Amino acid sequence: MAVEVLTTADGRAKTALSRRHAETWFAARAAGRDLPVGQAAPPPRPARPDLPRLLDPRDVPRRRPGTAPGRLAILHAVAHIELNAVDLHWDIIARFTDVKMPIGFYDDWVKSADEESKHFNLVCDCLEAKDSHYGALDAHAGMWRAAEDTADDFMGRLAVVPMVLEARGLDVTPGMIDLFRNAGEDRTVEALKVIYAEEVGHVAYGSKWFHFLCGRHDMDPKETFHDLVRRYFHGALKPPFNEEKRAEAGLPPDFYWPLAERKTGS
């Protein structure tokens, strides 16, 4: 199921398949007949449509968020992030099956993939309501870098993707909601509010299973997290942080503030 999603290129088709497989998984769980997890070979990179063009981050045009084109560019970037998140969650299911995990691990990431699929479609609907679409603008080519860097490190993947990248979404989404609310774009506000509420759970799943693996291997979670982020994360952890929502997701300040100070204190 995971590899089928990862090898489907079109965004709408990918997310439809993702949601269908999630429904199948949870229907089986509810009926008491768990689907076998099995093993598969996920591709190094997920299939992608011909558009958007994927550019080096330095080459993606910057637009002023206070303008209509700027807000459209932000929405397009959010759609791109959500589509990558769909693939990231199915990839973590398929890539690390050599590590025996409880069935609850698969419940959490199938649910996350399903919600990210919903998020992508919500944002695409907003784009289309503005006579645009996903693929109309160029996008960031670096989104899959964290997945490639952690392809052989399960704990590294959990540390960097949900606990750093998705946690960053908790920091910036309230500002985006205010931006679109001030512009009177109610449909986009409602979509972003759904995304914001559900992303807390995705960060929490990352923290939960990271701590689970630390406990299994008798490792200190905070020290291990710091070591892995320093090894795999290629950027600064930038304040301000949404400390309330991060705490709700199981990320205390002593996990991320030392990394921010190390990156920004020079």
C-alpha distance (Angstrom), angle and dihedral (degrees) to the residues before:
residue distance angle dihedral
M1 . . .
A2 3.81 . .
V3 3.79 94.3 .
E4 3.80 91.2 47.6
V5 3.81 89.2 57.4
L6 3.81 92.2 44.8
T7 3.82 92.2 51.8
T8 3.83 94.9 48.8
A9 3.81 110.2 97.2
D10 3.81 108.0 -167.9
G11 3.80 112.6 83.5
R12 3.78 97.8 -139.1
A13 3.82 91.6 44.3
K14 3.81 91.8 46.4
T15 3.79 93.0 51.8
A16 3.82 93.5 44.0
L17 3.80 89.1 54.0
S18 3.80 90.9 45.0
R19 3.80 91.9 53.7
R20 3.79 92.4 45.5
H21 3.80 92.1 52.0
A22 3.81 91.0 46.9
E23 3.80 89.8 52.3
T24 3.82 90.0 50.3
W25 3.81 91.5 49.4
F26 3.80 95.2 50.1
A27 3.80 94.0 41.6
A28 3.80 88.4 56.2
R29 3.82 91.4 46.7
A30 3.81 91.0 50.4
A31 3.81 90.5 50.0
G32 3.81 91.4 51.7
R33 3.79 94.8 -115.4
D34 3.79 105.7 112.8
L35 3.78 115.0 -154.9
P36 3.83 113.2 -120.8
V37 3.79 112.5 -104.7
G38 3.80 96.2 -145.3
Q39 3.80 124.0 165.8
A40 3.79 134.6 -80.4
A41 3.79 140.5 169.4
P42 3.82 110.3 -112.9
P43 3.82 116.2 -157.0
P44 3.82 118.4 -104.6
R45 3.80 87.7 -116.5
P46 3.81 128.7 18.9
A47 3.78 120.8 -112.4
R48 3.78 113.1 -94.0
P49 3.82 135.1 -168.5
D50 3.82 119.0 -106.0
L51 3.81 88.5 -105.4
P52 2.97 139.8 83.3
R53 3.78 98.6 51.9
L54 3.79 108.0 -128.8
L55 3.81 111.7 -132.5
D56 3.76 136.1 -177.3
P57 3.83 105.7 -89.6
R58 3.81 89.9 -113.9
D59 3.80 90.0 58.9
V60 3.81 98.1 51.0
P61 3.82 106.5 106.3
R62 3.79 115.9 -111.7
R63 3.79 116.5 -134.8
R64 3.79 130.1 -170.9
P65 3.82 109.0 -103.3
G66 3.79 91.6 -145.2
T67 3.81 91.0 68.1
A68 3.80 129.9 75.7
P69 3.85 92.2 -116.8
G70 3.80 88.8 48.3
R71 3.80 92.6 52.8
L72 3.80 90.0 47.0
A73 3.82 89.3 52.9
I74 3.81 90.5 51.0
L75 3.81 90.7 51.5
H76 3.80 91.0 49.1
A77 3.81 90.1 50.6
V78 3.82 90.5 50.6
A79 3.81 90.5 51.7
H80 3.80 89.1 51.6
I81 3.81 91.4 50.0
E82 3.80 92.1 49.0
L83 3.81 93.2 49.9
N84 3.79 90.1 51.0
A85 3.80 89.1 48.7
V86 3.82 90.6 55.8
D87 3.79 89.2 55.6
L88 3.81 93.9 42.5
H89 3.80 92.0 56.0
W90 3.80 95.0 47.3
D91 3.80 89.1 43.9
I92 3.81 93.3 56.5
I93 3.82 88.0 52.0
A94 3.81 93.7 52.3
R95 3.79 102.8 33.2
F96 3.79 103.5 56.4
T97 3.81 103.4 41.3
D98 3.82 89.3 124.9
V99 3.83 85.6 75.7
K100 3.81 111.4 74.6
M101 3.81 108.5 -127.9
P102 3.81 133.0 176.8
I103 3.78 117.6 -99.3
G104 3.81 88.5 -109.7
F105 3.81 89.4 69.6
Y106 3.80 89.9 62.6
D107 3.81 91.6 43.5
D108 3.81 90.0 56.8
W109 3.79 98.0 47.4
V110 3.81 95.3 42.0
K111 3.81 87.3 52.2
S112 3.82 90.5 48.0
A113 3.81 92.1 49.1
D114 3.80 89.8 49.8
E115 3.81 91.8 50.8
E116 3.81 93.0 46.6
S117 3.81 87.9 51.8
K118 3.80 89.3 53.7
H119 3.82 89.8 48.0
F120 3.81 92.5 52.3
N121 3.78 91.2 52.0
L122 3.81 93.2 46.2
V123 3.81 90.4 53.9
C124 3.81 92.3 44.1
D125 3.80 88.7 53.0
C126 3.81 88.6 53.6
L127 3.80 91.0 49.3
E128 3.79 92.0 49.4
A129 3.80 90.7 49.0
K130 3.82 85.0 60.2
D131 3.84 91.5 51.2
S132 3.80 91.0 -104.7
H133 3.81 134.3 101.3
Y134 3.79 142.7 -160.6
G135 3.79 105.4 -74.9
A136 3.81 95.6 34.8
L137 3.83 91.4 105.5
D138 3.79 133.4 39.3
A139 3.80 117.6 -96.9
H140 3.78 143.2 -152.5
A141 3.83 113.7 -81.3
G142 3.80 94.0 -162.9
M143 3.80 97.4 71.6
W144 3.80 94.5 99.2
R145 3.80 95.2 45.2
A146 3.81 94.3 94.7
A147 3.80 89.7 53.0
E148 3.81 92.3 50.4
D149 3.79 93.0 46.3
T150 3.82 92.0 51.5
A151 3.80 98.8 37.8
D152 3.81 90.4 117.0
D153 3.80 98.6 34.6
F154 3.80 116.6 71.9
M155 3.80 95.4 -175.6
G156 3.79 90.5 44.8
R157 3.80 89.2 55.0
L158 3.81 92.1 51.6
A159 3.80 91.6 46.7
V160 3.78 97.5 48.9
V161 3.80 105.3 33.6
P162 3.82 108.4 41.8
M163 3.83 98.7 15.1
V164 3.83 97.5 46.3
L165 3.81 111.5 15.1
E166 3.80 98.8 35.9
A167 3.80 91.2 39.1
R168 3.80 86.6 57.8
G169 3.79 87.2 60.4
L170 3.81 88.6 60.7
D171 3.82 88.4 56.2
V172 3.80 98.7 49.6
T173 3.81 105.5 32.3
P174 3.83 97.2 76.9
G175 3.81 89.0 57.9
M176 3.80 90.7 49.6
I177 3.79 90.6 50.5
D178 3.81 90.0 53.0
L179 3.81 91.1 47.3
F180 3.80 93.9 54.6
R181 3.82 92.9 39.4
N182 3.80 90.2 55.1
A183 3.81 88.7 50.5
G184 3.82 90.8 53.0
E185 3.81 93.3 -116.5
D186 3.79 97.5 143.6
R187 3.80 96.9 167.6
T188 3.79 91.4 56.9
V189 3.80 91.2 45.5
E190 3.80 90.9 55.3
A191 3.82 91.9 48.4
L192 3.81 92.1 49.8
K193 3.81 91.4 48.1
V194 3.81 90.0 56.4
I195 3.80 90.7 48.3
Y196 3.81 92.5 47.7
A197 3.81 94.0 50.6
E198 3.80 94.6 48.6
E199 3.80 97.8 42.0
V200 3.81 89.4 67.7
G201 3.80 87.5 66.6
H202 3.80 92.8 50.8
V203 3.79 92.2 53.5
A204 3.81 88.6 46.4
Y205 3.82 91.6 53.2
G206 3.79 89.3 53.0
S207 3.80 92.0 50.1
K208 3.81 93.0 45.2
W209 3.80 96.1 52.2
F210 3.81 93.0 39.5
H211 3.80 88.9 56.2
F212 3.81 90.1 44.5
L213 3.81 91.4 56.6
C214 3.81 91.8 43.9
G215 3.79 88.4 54.2
R216 3.79 92.0 47.8
H217 3.81 90.7 53.8
D218 3.83 96.9 36.0
M219 3.82 91.9 -117.9
D220 3.80 127.6 150.3
P221 3.84 105.2 -110.4
K222 3.80 97.5 -148.6
E223 3.81 96.3 46.7
T224 3.80 91.7 43.1
F225 3.81 91.3 49.6
H226 3.80 91.8 50.6
D227 3.82 91.8 48.6
L228 3.80 93.6 49.1
V229 3.81 95.7 45.6
R230 3.79 91.1 49.5
R231 3.81 89.1 50.2
Y232 3.80 99.6 46.0
F233 3.81 110.9 20.1
H234 3.80 113.4 89.7
G235 3.76 101.6 -163.8
A236 3.77 146.5 44.4
L237 3.79 123.7 -73.2
K238 3.77 95.7 -127.3
P239 3.79 124.5 -153.7
P240 2.95 145.5 -118.4
F241 3.79 91.8 86.1
N242 3.80 126.0 -166.1
E243 3.78 91.5 -123.9
E244 3.81 94.8 176.8
K245 3.80 95.9 54.8
R246 3.81 92.7 38.5
A247 3.82 89.3 54.7
E248 3.81 89.9 47.7
A249 3.82 87.1 55.2
G250 3.81 93.2 49.9
L251 3.81 98.8 -98.7
P252 3.82 111.2 126.5
P253 3.82 119.2 -162.4
D254 3.81 94.3 -107.5
F255 3.81 88.2 66.3
Y256 3.80 96.6 60.5
W257 3.81 110.4 16.6
P258 3.84 94.6 69.7
L259 3.81 88.9 53.7
A260 3.80 91.7 49.6
E261 3.79 91.4 48.9
R262 3.78 91.3 49.0
K263 3.81 92.0 49.9
T264 3.79 99.0 41.4
G265 3.78 104.9 28.8
S266 3.81 97.5 86.0
